[in-house]
Amino acid sequence: MAPGLYTVAGYLDVAGEKADRSGLAVLVDPETTLKDGPANVVLDASKARLLQTQAPQRTEDRQRKVDFNVHYTGQDPYTDYRSAYVLPPTYDDVYVAPTEPMKHGEFVLTTRWRKGEPQLALSALGGRLRFDALMQPGSALGTATDSRDVVYAGNGAAAAYEKVKAKGKVVVLERSDEVAPQERAEAAVAAGAKALIVVNDSAGALMECVGESTIPVATAHRDAGKTLIAMAKSGIVKLTVKQTQYTPFVYDLTRDYPGQVPNRALVYKPTKSDLARIDARYYSATDGKLAEGYRSDFTLSPSFNIPESEWHPGTRTEWVTPGQVWREFHTQGVDGPLPWSMVSGDNTYTKGSTTRLNWFAPATRPGQSESFGVYNSRWQNYMTWNVQAWASASDNMRLGGYLPWGETPSHLQIFQGSTRIYDNPNSGDMQWEEVPGGNLPYRAVLDAERPGDVFRLSTRTHLVLVDRRGRGRSRSRNALAGRATCCADDARRGSEAVLFWSAGRRERLRPTRLRRRRSRRCRARCSSAPLDRAGVRGTGVPCLRHRPAEGVPVRVPELALEDLAGGVGGQDIEELHQAGVLVAVPLPNTSSVRVGVVFRGAAEARIGGDFHEPRYRPGT
């Protein structure tokens, strides 16, 4: 090997904390200097410390990750040594060896735990006796709690059930190489069992695919399973089986070790008051379908994780480590032809705070999230645009939403002045295109559609973004324009409104231009009143109001009501239930303008989204 600076690392299987538990040791020497002669490197697993991460309530580990990065002084970050390991569930305990501080570089190690309610919780004697169980891939899982008799079925072969009455009961058996996992599950189903628990015959957690079983199949550790076997053989103790298909809460916990891993106990046991709480609500474009998602930590980028199953619509309480940079993604319709994905930007949460997050909430409109690798930018005379056509409404996240590329109509056009310089008939992006030099005005026009038989709301969107300084980004210093359809009936007749906003003087935002085109059916009237210093308590807001046809059910997007409650001033919310209102309200303590819609109609309202004006600072 050539002389230089090296990092030596390894992962070693070790014994766990108990005789029937398995472990993994993470060993790393971030800095080894190789000069003229040989160098000795010792990675000692016996000195590794147990990672103890515990939630404030009973949980099971959903995902665990150990991730570290080594940066060498004077070298490009692309030469960094990075190693991330998402641990399989067959490891029970994780250990990390202590490290020394680097002299010629920077080292950081981060640990990540996702915890949730146990998928299958086993207990007896009124909860005084509990057993950990690991669900097996391929087995069925519902949401129910039952108390059932327990029977013992030897090694689980079909012949073992000849003298066992397993119908309606929980079957406990011992793993054996003589019987395949799928054969064990099929025999239990054929005997009428309601659940199957397989006790491991060696140390560690057991994970085996059981095919497609119609009953829950889980495994128990070898030593703890001996008690289960004794219960089953006695036949006098009932076992309570609680199934939880989609956890009602999660804990996303991280711990960073910058500089070095200390030679001390690596313990993280926060209370709820030590964490940040998120009340998450997941809307659905349909009546309820399978979804997936995850919250990724971004101490190190990119982040490595595995999506977890979810059910939308639904609600969930989520606890996270404060101060950590998080990004989230969720996808609906994962089992259909048009999965709809939503990605957030970077978010951090403060200790003790409570935040409400809405996902896939109406009204859906184009948006832009900094989480995408392709983002609105300009370098010299090369410009990039990336507008996600199907972003949902949110008061505290910059969301980008998209459908599979090329599966639905999407058309992006870029204009410099009145000249079209780029035309993409397939998607909403323009990447690294050469544009005329100088700060010239640009305009991005996006049209997108999606089928109404799959998505109940927001089946068509039209957006115009104006960059008057030619910087190729939506956060331009000057005004951005958002175009929204006036109402459901007039959307088919081409009726629309265009609002242009710019920074006004005397700490208030003013409309610089309002253009209306309306059909005879949409008799719109407009009013404009100044806002106060806070930007939300004025006597009115610029609005375009229309009254849809009578007899149509009222649909009110939640975000609009929240905005209007603080910004309309003097207008009764009940009155707004009876009308369609397009409003633009500066959000307090931000430089954002929220465009919201309260409407009544069988079709959806479409809006342009959030437009940022950095020169405007409410309350300053």
N, C-alpha and C positions, 0 to 999 in steps of 0.2 A: 504494500500500500504506500502511496505517496505521502510524504510529510504533510501535515496540516491539522485542522481542527475537525474532530469527529464527534458524533453522537451515537451512543450504543444503547439499544433498548430491546426489551423482550417481554413476552407474556408467558407465564409459567403456571401450569396446573399445580395446585397445592391442596392440602386438606382444609376443610372448613372448620368452623367453630365447634361443631359437634361431630361425633363419630360418623353420623350418616349424612353429613353435609359436605359439599364440594366447594372449592375456592379457586380463585384466579388471582395471581400476583402480577402487578404492573411494575416493571423494573426499568429504570432509565438512568443513564449517566449522561447528562446533557453536554458535557464538555470534556473531551479527552484529546490531549495534544500529542500528536505523533511527530517526533523529531527525527534524529538520525538513527536511533535504535528502537527496539521494541518497547511497548507500553503494556502494563497489566491493567485490566479492567475487571472489577469484581461486582457482579450483580447478585446481591444476597437476599433471597426471598425470606430468610428467617428474620430479617429486620423490617419487613414490610408491615405497615399498620393497617388495621381493619377500617374500611370506610363505613361509618355508622350514620346513616341518614334515616331519620324517623319522622313521620308526620304526626300531627296532634291527635289523630284518630286512627282507628284500625283500618289498615289499607293492605293492598298487595302491590308489589312492584310490577308496573306495566312495561317500563323501559328503563335501562340504566346505561350510562355512557361515561367512559373515561377518555379525556381528550387533552393532548398537550402539544405545544408548539415550541420550537427552538429557533431563535433568530440569531444569526452570527453578525457581529459588529463589522460594518463596512461592506456587507454583502447585500445584494438585492433581496427584498422579501420573497421573491420567487424561489430563492434557494433555501428557504426555511425548511426545517425538518418538522413534519406534521404527522401525528399518529392519533387516530380516533377509533375507538372500539365500542360498538353497541353490543353489550353482552347478551348472549343467548340465555334463556331462562334456566338452562341446565346448571348454571353456576349459582350457588347460594350466597357466597360471601366474596367480597372484593377487597383486595389489599393493594396498597401503594407503598413502595419503598421511599424513604426520605432521600433528598438530593442536596447537593451543595450549591451555593450561589455561583452563577457563571461569572467569569472574569472578562470574557470577550464576547458577550452576547446577552440575550434576554430569554428567560424561560417562564412559561406559564402552564399550569395544569388546571383543568376545570373538570368537575364531576357534575353529572346531570341525572336526576331521578324523576320519572313520571310515576305517580302513585294514584290508585283509584280504589273504589270498593271492590272487594274480592268477587270474581266472577262466580265462584262456587264456594260458599261458606258452609262448613260442616260443624255442628255443635251437638252436645248432648247434656243431659242433666240440667236443663234450664239455662244453658249457656255457660255453665261452670267448666265444661270440658270442650275445648275447641281444637280443630284440626286444620292445618293448612293443606289446601288442595290445588293442584295445577291443572287447569283445563287442557285437554288434548286437541290438537288440530283435527278438524273434520267432524267433531261431535256437536250435537245440537245444544243450544243454550237459550233459555227463555228468561222470563222475569216472574218468579213465583217463590213462595216459601211453603214447604211441606214437612210434616213430621211422619216418618215412615219406619217400619220395621226393617231390620238389617239381617241379611243371610250371608253365609260364607260359601264360596263356590270354588275352592281349591285353586287350580291353575287357570280356570276360566274356559276350559275346553267344553264342547257341547256335552260330552259324557258326564261332566261334573254336575250337570243340572238334572240328571235322572232322579236323584233322591232329594233335590232341593226345590222347595216351592218359592220361586222368585217373583211370581206375578205381583205387581204393585209394590215391590220392595226395592230397597237399595242393596245391590250386590257388592260384596267386598271379596277380592281375590288377590293372589300373589302372582307377580310377574314371573314368567318362565320362558326360556328360549324355545320350549317345546310348542308354545301356542303363539301364533302371530298376533299383533295388536288388532288388526281388522277382524280376525277370527274370534278373538275374545269379545269384541263389541257386538258382532253379529249373533253370537251365542246368547249374550245377555238380552238382546232385543227379542230374540226368538222365545226366550223364557218368560217374557213379559216384565222384565225389570224396568224400573223407573229411572234408575241411575246406576252407574258402574264406577267403583273406586278400585284402582289398581295400586297395590302396595309394591314399591320398588324392592328389588332383591339385591341392590348394591347401593353404595353411597352416592349422594347427589340427588338432584331433581330429575325426574323421568319425563321425557317428552317424546312421544311416538305418534305418528299419524294413524288414525283409526278408520280411515276411509270416509264414508258418509254415514255416520251414525245418527239415528233419530232420537237418541237419549243422551244426556250429559255423560261424558266419560272424563274422569279426572284421575290424577295420580297423587299418592301420598308418600312421604319419606319412609325409609325402611323401618327405623326404630319407632317413630310415632305411629306407623301403620300397625305395629304389633297390638296396640290398644284397640284399634279398629277391628282387627281380626278377632281378638278376644270378645269384643262386644257382639260381633256377628255370630260367633260360635255359641255364645250364651243365649242369644235370642230374646233377652229380657229388657234391653235398653233400646229406645227409639232414637233415631238420628234425625236431627233437623237439617234440612237441605234448603239453602237459600240461593236462588239463581238470580244473577244481575247481569243482563245482557249488555246494557249501556249504563255505565257508571253515572250517578247523579252528581258526582263531585270528582275533582282531580286536584292533585298537588304537583306543581312543577317547581322542583327545588334544584338549585345550583349552588356550588361552592367553588370559589376560585382560589388558587394558590400561586400568586405571582412571585417570581424570583426563585422560589424553591418550595419543595414539599417539606414541611417541618418534621422533626423527629419527635412527635408527640401524638396523642390520640386525635384521630381525624373524625370528630363528632359534629354532626349538624342535626339538632333536634329542636326546630323552632316551634313556638306556640303560634296560635292563630294571630295574636297581636303582633308577632314579629314579621308577619307576612302581609301581602297585599291581597285584597279580595276582589274577584271579578264575578259579577252576576251576568252570565252570558245567556243570550237568547238567540236561538237559531230559527229563523223563519224558513219557510219551504215554498218552492215554486210549484209544488204539487201537494197532494193530500197526505204526504208522508212517505219517505223512501229512505233506503240505505244511503249513508253518506260516510265521509271519512275526513280526518283532519289531524292537525298537530300544532303545538306551539314550540318553536325552535329557539334555542338559546344562541346568542351571537357574541359571546366572548371571543370566539374564534370563528372565522368565516372561510369556507362555507361550513354550514352546520349539517350534521349527519343525524338522521332520525328515520323512523318508520311511521307512516300514517296509521291511525287507529280508527276502528269502526265507530260511527256515530249514527244517530237517528234524528232526522229533521222532519217536522218542527220539534222543538224541545227547549228546555232550559237546563242550565248546569251551573253549579257553584265551583269556581276555580280559584285556587290559592297559589300565589306565585312568590318567588323570592324577589324582594324589592331591590331596585337599583340595577337589575339585570336587563340587558337589551334583549327584547323578544320580538320575533316575527311569527305570524300565524298564517296558516292556510287551511281552507276547508273546501270540500268538493261535494256537491250534491249529484244524485243520479249516477253514481259510480257503476251501477249495474245496468245502465241504459246506454243508448247510442250517443247521447249528448251530455256528458258530464259537465257541470258548471262549477268552475273553480273561482275562489275568492282569496286574494292574498293581501295581507296588511303590510304597512310600512313598519319602521322601527317603533317600538313602544317600551317605555319603562314605567314602573309603578312605585309609588312611595309607600313606606312602611305604615301599616294601619289604615290605608286608604281603601275605599270601595268604589269600583268603577263598573259602569254598565256598558256592555258591548253588545251591539246588535249585528247579526250576520244575515245577509241575504234579505235585508229589510227593504221595503218599498220606500221611495221610488227608485227603481233601477235606472242607472244612467251611466254614460261614459265617465271614467275616472282614471287617475294615474297614481301608481304606487312606486315608491323608490326601491321596492324589493326586487323589481325586475332588472335583469342584467342589461337589457336594452331600455334606455330611458331618454326623455327629452333633453337634448343637449346640442351644443355646437362647439366645434373646435376649428378655428380659422375659417375656412370656407366649406366645411363639411358639417352637415346638419343631420340629426337623428330625431325622429318622432316615434313615440309608442303610446298610443291611446287605447286603453282597455275598454271595450265597448259595453261590458256588462257588469259594472261596479255597483254595489248596493249602497244605500244611504248609511251614513255613520256620522255621529257628532264628534268622535274622538279617535278615528282611525282614517288614514288615507288608504283606501281600498282600490285594488285593481281586480276586475273580474273578467273572465274570458271563457270562451267555448273552444272546442277542438278546432285547430286551424283548418280552414277550407270547408268545414261542414255546414256552415250557414253563410248567407250573403253578408259580406262586409266590404266596404269600399272607402278608401282614404284618398283624398286629394289634397295636395299642397299647392298653394298659390303664393307667388311673390307679386304683390299688387294685384293686378287683374290677370296676370299670366300664370297659367297652370304649369308648374315645373315638375310635378311628380304625380303619378296616378298608380295606385295599388288597388286593383279590383278584388283582391282576395283577403286582405287583412287590414289591421289598423296601424301598421308600422311603416316607417321609412328609415332605412339604416345607412348611415354614412354616405349620404348623397351630397355631391358638390353643388353649392349654391353661389349666387353672385356675391361678390365682396361688399363690405360695408354694412351698416346698420339699416336695413331696409325692412319694411313691414311684410309680415308673412301671415298666411291664413291657412289653418288646417280644417278640412271639412270631412266629417266621418258619418257614413250612413251604414246601419247594420240592422239585420232582421233575424228573428228566430221563430220557430213554429209555435203557433198558439195552442196546438193540441198537446204540447209538452210543457210549455210554460204558461201559467195562468195570466201573468201580468208582464208588462213591458216587453212586447213582442217586436217593437220597432223603435229605433232611436236615431236622432239626427243631431249632430253637434258641430258647432263652429267655434274654433279657438283662434283668437287674433293675437299675434305677437308683433307689436308695433316697433320694437327695437331690433328684431331679427336675431334674437338670442336662442331661438329654438327650444324654448321651455315655457311652461304654463305660468311660471311665477315671474312674469315680465313686470317691469316697473310701471308700465302703462296698462291701459285697460285690456281686459279679456272679455270676449263676448260669449254668452251662452244662449243657445236657441232652444226653446221649448214649445211643444205643441200646445195650443190654446185649450182645447177640450177634446173629449173622446169623439164626439160627432164631427167636429170640424177638422180633426186630424185627417179624415178621409177627404176633406175638401181643401186641404192646403192651408188652413188657417194657422198662423203661428205668431209668436211674439219674440222679439230680439231685445235683450237688455244689455246695455253697455255701461260699465261702471269705471270710475276713476277716482283718484284721491281728491277729495274736496278740501278746502281750507277750513279753518276754525274747528278742527277736530270733528268733522262730520263727513259722512260719505254721501255723495249726491249722484243721481243718475245724470250722465252727460247726454244720453240720447235714448229715446224710447220709440221704437217703430212698431206699429200695429198693422196687421193685415187680418181682417176678419170677414167671415161670411155673414149672410143675413141672419143665420140661426144663432150666431155667437155675438150678441150685442155687448161688447165689452166696454167698460169704463175704467178709467185709470185715475189714481190720486197719488200725490207725492207730498210728504211732509218731512221736515227735518228731524233727525234723530238727536238725542242728547249726547253728552260726552261719553257715556258708557256705550252708546251705540245701539241700545236695545229698548229704551224706555220712552221713546218719542210718542207724539200724538198719532202717528201712523207710519206706515211703510209704503214705499213704492209698490204698487201691486197692479195686477191685471185680473179683473174679476169677471166671471161669467156664470150663468146659471144653466146647468144642463137640463135635459128634458125631465119632466116630472115622472115619478113612479119608478125611478131607478134606484137600487139600493146604494146607500152611502158607503164609501170606502175612504177612510182617512188615514194616510201614512202617518205613523207615529212621530217620525222626525219633524214633520211639518207642524204638528200640534205643539211639540216641545218648543220649537222655534217661535211659533206664533204667540204662545203663552207669555213669552218675555218681550216680544217685539211689536205686536199689533197695537196695543194700547187703545183702549176705548171700544174696540170691536168685540162683540160677544162671541165666545167660542161656539156656542150653539148655533149662532147665525152662520158661522163658517162651515158648520156641518152641512148646511143647506146650499152651499155655494162652492164653486170651484175657484180657488184663489192661487195665483202664482205670486210668491213673495220673495224678496231678497232682504235678509237681515244680517248686519254685521254681528259676528259672534263676539262675546265679551272676552277681553284679555287675549285676543288673537288678531292676526291680520287677515282672517278669512271672512268671506261673505257666504252665508248659507242660502242656497236657493232651495225653497221647499214648495210643495204643492198640497193644498187641501182640495179635494175634488169629489164629485159624485158622478159616477159613470160606470158602465159595464166594462169599458176598456181602461187601460192604464194611462196615467199622465207620464210624460217624459220630460226630464229636466237636464240641464247642462252640467250641474254639479257644483263643486266648490271652486271659487275663483279667488286667487290670492293677490293681494295688493300690498307689497312690502312697505310702501311709503305711508300707508295708513295704519296708525296705531291707536285704537280706541282708548279713550281715557287719558291720553298724554297731552 
